[in-house]
């Protein structure tokens, strides 16, 4: 198993827009081959910061299967 950790800095005042957009992204992420689970956490000290944790079966599932997928390109 591979854990992908992403620190996400959102423009101040854009949290609601980000969270709406992420609801679309998590459907894409969870549909990918090799996906195991994910968790998005909001920082309690700085409201515009998040951490995204995604568990993949292999690094290739993340780097190739997800990052190079048509669905990711359309969402990005």
VMD Tcl script that builds the backbone (N, CA, C; Angstrom):
set m [mol new atoms 228]
animate dup $m
set s [atomselect $m all]
$s set {name element resname resid chain x y z} {
  {N N UNK 1 A 0.841 -1.185 0.000}
  {CA C UNK 1 A 0.000 0.000 0.000}
  {C C UNK 1 A 0.881 1.242 0.000}
  {N N UNK 2 A 0.422 2.270 -0.698}
  {CA C UNK 2 A 1.135 3.542 -0.808}
  {C C UNK 2 A 0.209 4.644 -0.305}
  {N N UNK 3 A 0.741 5.510 0.553}
  {CA C UNK 3 A -0.032 6.648 1.053}
  {C C UNK 3 A 0.446 7.915 0.370}
  {N N UNK 4 A -0.446 8.570 -0.339}
  {CA C UNK 4 A -0.168 9.865 -0.959}
  {C C UNK 4 A -0.665 10.937 -0.002}
  {N N UNK 5 A 0.232 11.871 0.349}
  {CA C UNK 5 A -0.115 12.972 1.239}
  {C C UNK 5 A -0.003 14.266 0.444}
  {N N UNK 6 A -1.077 15.019 0.413}
  {CA C UNK 6 A -1.076 16.294 -0.309}
  {C C UNK 6 A -1.489 17.403 0.648}
  {N N UNK 7 A -0.628 18.406 0.756}
  {CA C UNK 7 A -0.952 19.601 1.531}
  {C C UNK 7 A -1.600 20.575 0.556}
  {N N UNK 8 A -2.806 21.009 0.854}
  {CA C UNK 8 A -3.560 21.852 -0.053}
  {C C UNK 8 A -3.787 23.221 0.582}
  {N N UNK 9 A -3.298 24.255 -0.078}
  {CA C UNK 9 A -3.489 25.630 0.364}
  {C C UNK 9 A -4.505 26.283 -0.553}
  {N N UNK 10 A -5.626 26.667 0.014}
  {CA C UNK 10 A -6.730 27.236 -0.740}
  {C C UNK 10 A -6.720 28.751 -0.563}
  {N N UNK 11 A -7.037 29.460 -1.620}
  {CA C UNK 11 A -7.124 30.918 -1.503}
  {C C UNK 11 A -8.152 31.261 -0.433}
  {N N UNK 12 A -7.791 32.221 0.408}
  {CA C UNK 12 A -8.699 32.607 1.484}
  {C C UNK 12 A -10.048 33.011 0.911}
  {N N UNK 13 A -11.104 32.551 1.572}
  {CA C UNK 13 A -12.456 32.834 1.124}
  {C C UNK 13 A -12.985 31.868 0.079}
  {N N UNK 14 A -12.170 30.888 -0.333}
  {CA C UNK 14 A -12.567 29.950 -1.384}
  {C C UNK 14 A -12.846 28.542 -0.850}
  {N N UNK 15 A -12.948 28.395 0.465}
  {CA C UNK 15 A -13.145 27.070 1.054}
  {C C UNK 15 A -14.398 26.372 0.527}
  {N N UNK 16 A -15.496 27.094 0.474}
  {CA C UNK 16 A -16.748 26.486 0.037}
  {C C UNK 16 A -16.635 26.008 -1.413}
  {N N UNK 17 A -16.056 26.819 -2.264}
  {CA C UNK 17 A -15.859 26.445 -3.660}
  {C C UNK 17 A -14.936 25.231 -3.774}
  {N N UNK 18 A -13.858 25.221 -2.993}
  {CA C UNK 18 A -12.940 24.078 -2.995}
  {C C UNK 18 A -13.659 22.805 -2.561}
  {N N UNK 19 A -14.422 22.885 -1.483}
  {CA C UNK 19 A -15.091 21.695 -0.973}
  {C C UNK 19 A -16.122 21.165 -1.974}
  {N N UNK 20 A -16.803 22.053 -2.678}
  {CA C UNK 20 A -17.721 21.617 -3.735}
  {C C UNK 20 A -16.963 20.916 -4.854}
  {N N UNK 21 A -15.852 21.511 -5.256}
  {CA C UNK 21 A -15.035 20.924 -6.311}
  {C C UNK 21 A -14.457 19.581 -5.867}
  {N N UNK 22 A -14.061 19.499 -4.613}
  {CA C UNK 22 A -13.492 18.246 -4.129}
  {C C UNK 22 A -14.533 17.134 -4.102}
  {N N UNK 23 A -15.784 17.461 -3.890}
  {CA C UNK 23 A -16.809 16.420 -3.900}
  {C C UNK 23 A -16.870 15.735 -5.273}
  {N N UNK 24 A -16.562 16.470 -6.328}
  {CA C UNK 24 A -16.471 15.874 -7.673}
  {C C UNK 24 A -15.183 15.053 -7.795}
  {N N UNK 25 A -14.089 15.615 -7.280}
  {CA C UNK 25 A -12.790 14.940 -7.383}
  {C C UNK 25 A -12.774 13.616 -6.642}
  {N N UNK 26 A -13.402 13.563 -5.472}
  {CA C UNK 26 A -13.341 12.314 -4.715}
  {C C UNK 26 A -14.100 11.193 -5.414}
  {N N UNK 27 A -15.095 11.529 -6.217}
  {CA C UNK 27 A -15.781 10.497 -7.004}
  {C C UNK 27 A -14.848 9.942 -8.072}
  {N N UNK 28 A -14.047 10.816 -8.657}
  {CA C UNK 28 A -13.066 10.381 -9.654}
  {C C UNK 28 A -11.991 9.534 -8.988}
  {N N UNK 29 A -11.433 10.034 -7.896}
  {CA C UNK 29 A -10.369 9.313 -7.187}
  {C C UNK 29 A -10.834 7.915 -6.804}
  {N N UNK 30 A -12.007 7.843 -6.186}
  {CA C UNK 30 A -12.479 6.549 -5.681}
  {C C UNK 30 A -12.867 5.568 -6.787}
  {N N UNK 31 A -13.015 6.049 -8.029}
  {CA C UNK 31 A -13.362 5.155 -9.134}
  {C C UNK 31 A -12.129 4.559 -9.816}
  {N N UNK 32 A -10.945 5.018 -9.444}
  {CA C UNK 32 A -9.716 4.599 -10.120}
  {C C UNK 32 A -9.237 3.218 -9.658}
  {N N UNK 33 A -8.633 2.516 -10.574}
  {CA C UNK 33 A -8.030 1.220 -10.263}
  {C C UNK 33 A -6.920 1.414 -9.238}
  {N N UNK 34 A -6.884 0.568 -8.241}
  {CA C UNK 34 A -5.852 0.647 -7.214}
  {C C UNK 34 A -6.204 1.537 -6.036}
  {N N UNK 35 A -7.317 2.236 -6.123}
  {CA C UNK 35 A -7.759 3.099 -5.017}
  {C C UNK 35 A -8.158 2.230 -3.830}
  {N N UNK 36 A -7.731 2.660 -2.631}
  {CA C UNK 36 A -8.128 1.959 -1.412}
  {C C UNK 36 A -9.042 2.846 -0.564}
  {N N UNK 37 A -8.566 4.051 -0.227}
  {CA C UNK 37 A -9.354 4.948 0.618}
  {C C UNK 37 A -8.774 6.353 0.563}
  {N N UNK 38 A -9.542 7.313 1.080}
  {CA C UNK 38 A -9.028 8.681 1.171}
  {C C UNK 38 A -9.680 9.400 2.344}
  {N N UNK 39 A -9.025 10.478 2.756}
  {CA C UNK 39 A -9.540 11.295 3.850}
  {C C UNK 39 A -9.069 12.725 3.629}
  {N N UNK 40 A -9.978 13.663 3.685}
  {CA C UNK 40 A -9.659 15.079 3.563}
  {C C UNK 40 A -9.902 15.727 4.917}
  {N N UNK 41 A -8.879 16.390 5.429}
  {CA C UNK 41 A -8.972 17.049 6.740}
  {C C UNK 41 A -8.697 18.533 6.581}
  {N N UNK 42 A -9.489 19.331 7.283}
  {CA C UNK 42 A -9.319 20.781 7.280}
  {C C UNK 42 A -8.522 21.184 8.515}
  {N N UNK 43 A -7.565 22.053 8.330}
  {CA C UNK 43 A -6.750 22.552 9.432}
  {C C UNK 43 A -7.626 23.408 10.347}
  {N N UNK 44 A -7.513 23.202 11.636}
  {CA C UNK 44 A -8.327 23.997 12.560}
  {C C UNK 44 A -7.664 25.331 12.892}
  {N N UNK 45 A -6.364 25.446 12.640}
  {CA C UNK 45 A -5.650 26.678 12.951}
  {C C UNK 45 A -5.656 27.676 11.792}
  {N N UNK 46 A -5.614 27.153 10.567}
  {CA C UNK 46 A -5.620 27.996 9.371}
  {C C UNK 46 A -6.694 27.466 8.447}
  {N N UNK 47 A -7.798 28.171 8.387}
  {CA C UNK 47 A -8.994 27.694 7.695}
  {C C UNK 47 A -8.813 27.448 6.205}
  {N N UNK 48 A -7.752 27.966 5.598}
  {CA C UNK 48 A -7.562 27.781 4.155}
  {C C UNK 48 A -6.598 26.635 3.839}
  {N N UNK 49 A -6.276 25.811 4.841}
  {CA C UNK 49 A -5.362 24.684 4.620}
  {C C UNK 49 A -6.080 23.363 4.856}
  {N N UNK 50 A -5.735 22.409 3.989}
  {CA C UNK 50 A -6.288 21.056 4.083}
  {C C UNK 50 A -5.144 20.056 3.902}
  {N N UNK 51 A -5.389 18.837 4.354}
  {CA C UNK 51 A -4.482 17.736 4.042}
  {C C UNK 51 A -5.340 16.621 3.436}
  {N N UNK 52 A -4.850 16.071 2.342}
  {CA C UNK 52 A -5.537 14.972 1.669}
  {C C UNK 52 A -4.654 13.740 1.771}
  {N N UNK 53 A -5.227 12.670 2.285}
  {CA C UNK 53 A -4.537 11.391 2.402}
  {C C UNK 53 A -5.244 10.393 1.500}
  {N N UNK 54 A -4.502 9.792 0.578}
  {CA C UNK 54 A -5.099 8.800 -0.320}
  {C C UNK 54 A -4.238 7.542 -0.293}
  {N N UNK 55 A -4.870 6.425 -0.008}
  {CA C UNK 55 A -4.194 5.124 -0.022}
  {C C UNK 55 A -4.418 4.451 -1.368}
  {N N UNK 56 A -3.312 4.047 -1.978}
  {CA C UNK 56 A -3.325 3.355 -3.269}
  {C C UNK 56 A -2.649 2.000 -3.093}
  {N N UNK 57 A -3.006 1.065 -3.951}
  {CA C UNK 57 A -2.352 -0.240 -3.919}
  {C C UNK 57 A -0.883 -0.122 -4.320}
  {N N UNK 58 A -0.594 0.689 -5.363}
  {CA C UNK 58 A 0.788 0.865 -5.831}
  {C C UNK 58 A 1.022 2.333 -6.193}
  {N N UNK 59 A 2.268 2.720 -6.300}
  {CA C UNK 59 A 2.608 4.086 -6.717}
  {C C UNK 59 A 2.162 4.327 -8.160}
  {N N UNK 60 A 2.208 3.291 -8.988}
  {CA C UNK 60 A 1.772 3.419 -10.376}
  {C C UNK 60 A 0.270 3.710 -10.474}
  {N N UNK 61 A -0.504 3.146 -9.540}
  {CA C UNK 61 A -1.943 3.436 -9.535}
  {C C UNK 61 A -2.189 4.929 -9.364}
  {N N UNK 62 A -1.372 5.569 -8.553}
  {CA C UNK 62 A -1.514 7.013 -8.357}
  {C C UNK 62 A -0.913 7.813 -9.514}
  {N N UNK 63 A 0.365 7.550 -9.806}
  {CA C UNK 63 A 1.089 8.378 -10.775}
  {C C UNK 63 A 0.650 8.175 -12.215}
  {N N UNK 64 A 0.301 6.963 -12.566}
  {CA C UNK 64 A -0.072 6.679 -13.954}
  {C C UNK 64 A -1.586 6.521 -14.087}
  {N N UNK 65 A -2.164 5.606 -13.305}
  {CA C UNK 65 A -3.590 5.334 -13.412}
  {C C UNK 65 A -4.467 6.537 -13.108}
  {N N UNK 66 A -4.122 7.286 -12.061}
  {CA C UNK 66 A -4.926 8.447 -11.683}
  {C C UNK 66 A -4.454 9.714 -12.365}
  {N N UNK 67 A -3.198 10.079 -12.163}
  {CA C UNK 67 A -2.691 11.368 -12.658}
  {C C UNK 67 A -2.712 11.498 -14.177}
  {N N UNK 68 A -2.658 10.401 -14.888}
  {CA C UNK 68 A -2.650 10.461 -16.348}
  {C C UNK 68 A -3.991 10.051 -16.961}
  {N N UNK 69 A -5.011 9.968 -16.115}
  {CA C UNK 69 A -6.327 9.561 -16.615}
  {C C UNK 69 A -7.063 10.744 -17.239}
  {N N UNK 70 A -7.952 10.432 -18.144}
  {CA C UNK 70 A -8.770 11.455 -18.791}
  {C C UNK 70 A -9.678 12.139 -17.775}
  {N N UNK 71 A -10.229 11.377 -16.838}
  {CA C UNK 71 A -11.103 11.953 -15.818}
  {C C UNK 71 A -10.370 12.993 -14.972}
  {N N UNK 72 A -9.122 12.695 -14.604}
  {CA C UNK 72 A -8.330 13.652 -13.809}
  {C C UNK 72 A -8.078 14.917 -14.610}
  {N N UNK 73 A -7.713 14.763 -15.874}
  {CA C UNK 73 A -7.422 15.925 -16.730}
  {C C UNK 73 A -8.661 16.815 -16.876}
  {N N UNK 74 A -9.826 16.203 -17.012}
  {CA C UNK 74 A -11.062 16.971 -17.151}
  {C C UNK 74 A -11.382 17.729 -15.864}
  {N N UNK 75 A -11.192 17.085 -14.710}
  {CA C UNK 75 A -11.482 17.742 -13.429}
  {C C UNK 75 A -10.461 18.834 -13.121}
  {N N UNK 76 A -9.194 18.528 -13.377}
  {CA C UNK 76 A -8.101 19.459 -13.044}
  {C C UNK 76 A -8.299 20.770 -13.743}
}
mol reanalyze $m
mol bondsrecalc $m
mol representation Tube
mol addrep $m
